Amino acid sequence: MPRLVPTIDIDGRGQTMEEAVQDMWGRMLPLEDEGYHAISSVEIVDAKTKKVVETFELTDPEWSYLKPAATRSKQPKSMKKEHAPPKPHEFRFRARIKLEN
């Protein structure tokens, strides 16, 4: 029987494409620490039109500089802010990527 590999979709959100990518990294790095890795390129989507406006690989130097420094502090789970889904059109852009463990 084939092993089912769990996948996770991550959406970073922001008013600019850069903010969306930074938010995506912030959501993605704790999952990388748990053993997840990217299985797709990053797509930046205009939230209003739902169209992909940019696609890039995580190693693309034009975007990878937005990744936080390797010395990130681990936040206790009790200190993490609660997730609340955004309201429609609250953010202009989404940066999305798929991860698997």
SERO-4910 file (N, C-alpha, C, O; in steps of 0.05 Angstrom, whole numbers):
BEGIN
 pado doro    nc1    nc2    nc3   cac1   cac2   cac3    cc1    cc2    cc3    oc1    oc2    oc3
  Met    A     17    -23      0      0      0      0     18     25      0     36     27     17
  Pro    A     13     44    -18     30     68    -19     26     85      6      4     87     16
  Arg    A     48     97     14     47    115     38     36    142     29     45    154     10
  Leu    A     16    152     44      5    178     38     23    199     51     29    198     75
  Val    A     32    218     35     49    239     45     32    264     50     20    274     32
  Pro    A     32    273     75     16    297     81     27    322     68     52    327     69
  Thr    A     10    337     55     18    362     43      3    385     57    -19    381     66
  Ile    A     16    408     57      5    432     69      7    454     49     28    457     36
  Asp    A    -14    470     46    -13    494     30     -9    518     49    -23    521     69
  Ile    A     11    534     43     17    558     59     11    582     43     19    585     19
  Asp    A     -4    601     54    -10    627     42      1    649     59     -8    652     82
  Gly    A     20    664     49     28    689     62     12    711     51      4    711     27
  Arg    A      6    731     67    -12    753     58      1    780     63     16    783     83
  Gly    A     -4    799     46      7    826     50     -5    846     31    -17    839     11
  Gln    A      0    871     37     -9    893     20      9    896     -5      1    906    -25
  Thr    A     34    886     -2     53    886    -24     62    857    -29     58    840    -12
  Met    A     74    852    -52     84    825    -57    105    817    -37    106    794    -28
  Glu    A    122    836    -30    144    831    -11    133    823     17    142    805     30
  Glu    A    112    838     26    100    831     52     88    803     51     90    789     71
  Ala    A     75    796     29     63    770     27     85    748     28     81    727     41
  Val    A    108    752     15    129    733     15    141    731     43    147    709     53
  Gln    A    145    753     57    155    753     84    136    738    103    145    722    120
  Asp    A    110    742    100     90    728    116     91    698    110     88    681    128
  Met    A     94    691     84     96    663     77    120    650     91    118    628    101
  Trp    A    144    663     90    168    652    103    162    648    133    170    628    145
  Gly    A    149    668    146    143    666    174    125    642    181    128    630    202
  Arg    A    107    635    163     90    612    167    104    586    160     99    565    171
  Met    A    123    587    141    136    564    130    159    554    148    163    529    151
  Leu    A    175    572    159    199    564    174    194    545    198    209    526    201
  Pro    A    173    550    214    168    531    235    161    503    225    167    483    238
  Leu    A    148    502    202    142    476    190    167    462    179    169    438    180
  Glu    A    185    478    168    211    466    160    225    454    183    238    433    180
  Asp    A    224    467    206    237    456    231    224    429    239    237    413    252
  Glu    A    200    425    230    186    399    236    190    379    214    179    357    216
  Gly    A    206    385    194    213    366    173    198    370    147    202    354    128
  Tyr    A    182    390    144    169    395    118    188    409     99    207    422    107
  His    A    183    405     73    200    418     53    182    425     29    161    413     25
  Ala    A    191    445     14    175    456     -8    174    435    -31    194    422    -37
  Ile    A    150    433    -43    148    415    -66    137    431    -90    130    419   -111
  Ser    A    136    457    -88    126    473   -110    142    500   -110    155    506    -91
  Ser    A    139    514   -131    150    541   -131    130    560   -117    107    552   -112
  Val    A    138    584   -112    121    603    -99    105    618   -120    116    626   -140
  Glu    A     79    620   -115     62    636   -133     52    660   -118     41    657    -96
  Ile    A     55    684   -130     43    708   -118     17    713   -133     17    716   -157
  Val    A     -5    715   -118    -31    718   -130    -43    744   -122    -42    752    -98
  Asp    A    -55    758   -141    -70    782   -135    -96    773   -123   -112    759   -135
  Ala    A   -102    782    -98   -125    772    -83   -151    781    -96   -171    767    -93
  Lys    A   -151    803   -110   -176    812   -122   -183    797   -147   -206    788   -151
  Thr    A   -164    794   -165   -169    781   -191   -164    751   -190   -173    736   -208
  Lys    A   -151    741   -169   -144    713   -165   -125    703   -187   -123    679   -192
  Lys    A   -110    721   -200    -91    714   -221    -63    713   -209    -56    730   -193
  Val    A    -47    694   -219    -19    693   -211     -4    715   -225     -4    717   -250
  Val    A     10    732   -210     24    755   -221     54    750   -221     69    764   -235
  Glu    A     64    730   -206     92    724   -205     96    696   -195     81    686   -178
  Thr    A    116    682   -206    123    655   -197    153    654   -195    168    664   -212
  Phe    A    163    642   -173    192    640   -169    199    616   -152    182    606   -137
  Glu    A    224    608   -153    234    587   -137    244    599   -110    252    622   -110
  Leu    A    244    583    -89    253    593    -63    282    603    -63    289    620    -47
  Thr    A    298    593    -81    326    601    -82    331    626    -99    354    635   -101
  Asp    A    310    637   -112    313    660   -129    323    684   -112    310    692    -93
  Pro    A    347    694   -119    358    716   -103    341    742   -103    343    758    -84
  Glu    A    324    745   -123    307    769   -123    287    768   -101    277    789    -92
  Trp    A    280    744    -90    260    741    -69    271    728    -44    260    733    -22
  Ser    A    293    712    -46    302    698    -22    314    716     -1    316    707     22
  Tyr    A    321    740     -7    331    758     13    310    765     34    317    775     56
  Leu    A    285    760     28    263    765     47    261    744     69    246    747     88
  Lys    A    276    722     66    275    701     86    289    711    111    311    722    109
  Pro    A    277    707    134    290    715    159    317    702    163    322    681    151
  Ala    A    334    714    179    360    703    185    358    674    196    338    667    208
  Ala    A    379    659    192    378    631    201    376    629    232    368    609    242
  Thr    A    385    650    246    383    650    275    356    661    284    354    683    295
  Arg    A    336    645    279    309    653    287    303    641    315    311    619    320
  Ser    A    290    656    331    284    646    358    258    629    356    240    636    341
  Lys    A    258    608    371    234    591    372    215    602    392    222    606    416
  Gln    A    191    607    384    170    618    401    155    595    414    147    577    400
  Pro    A    151    596    440    135    575    452    107    574    440     96    595    433
  Lys    A     96    551    437     70    548    425     48    565    438     30    575    425
  Ser    A     51    569    465     31    585    479     33    614    472     14    629    477
  Met    A     55    623    461     59    651    455     51    658    426     49    682    419
  Lys    A     45    638    410     38    643    382     10    656    381     -8    649    397
  Lys    A      7    675    363    -19    688    360    -38    669    347    -30    652    331
  Glu    A    -64    672    353    -84    654    342    -88    661    313    -86    684    304
  His    A    -93    640    297    -98    644    269   -127    651    264   -145    638    275
  Ala    A   -131    672    249   -158    680    242   -158    684    212   -142    699    201
  Pro    A   -177    671    197   -177    675    168   -181    704    161   -197    718    174
  Pro    A   -168    714    141   -171    742    133   -198    746    121   -211    728    109
  Lys    A   -207    770    123   -232    778    110   -227    781     80   -205    787     72
  Pro    A   -248    778     64   -244    781     35   -231    808     28   -240    829     37
  His    A   -211    807     12   -196    831      2   -183    847     25   -178    871     21
  Glu    A   -178    834     47   -164    848     69   -135    853     61   -123    873     69
  Phe    A   -124    834     45    -97    837     35    -97    837      5   -114    824     -8
  Arg    A    -78    851     -7    -78    854    -36    -65    830    -50    -73    822    -72
  Phe    A    -45    818    -36    -30    795    -48    -28    771    -29    -29    774     -5
  Arg    A    -26    748    -42    -21    723    -27      4    710    -40      6    709    -65
  Ala    A     22    699    -24     44    683    -34     39    655    -25     38    649     -1
  Arg    A     35    636    -44     28    609    -36     49    589    -45     62    592    -66
  Ile    A     51    568    -29     70    546    -34     59    521    -22     43    522     -3
  Lys    A     67    498    -33     59    472    -22     83    460     -8    106    461    -18
  Leu    A     78    448     15     99    434     30     91    405     35     67    399     36
  Glu    A    110    387     38    104    360     46    124    351     67    146    362     70
  Asn    A    116    331     82    133    320    103    145    294     95    160    281    110
***
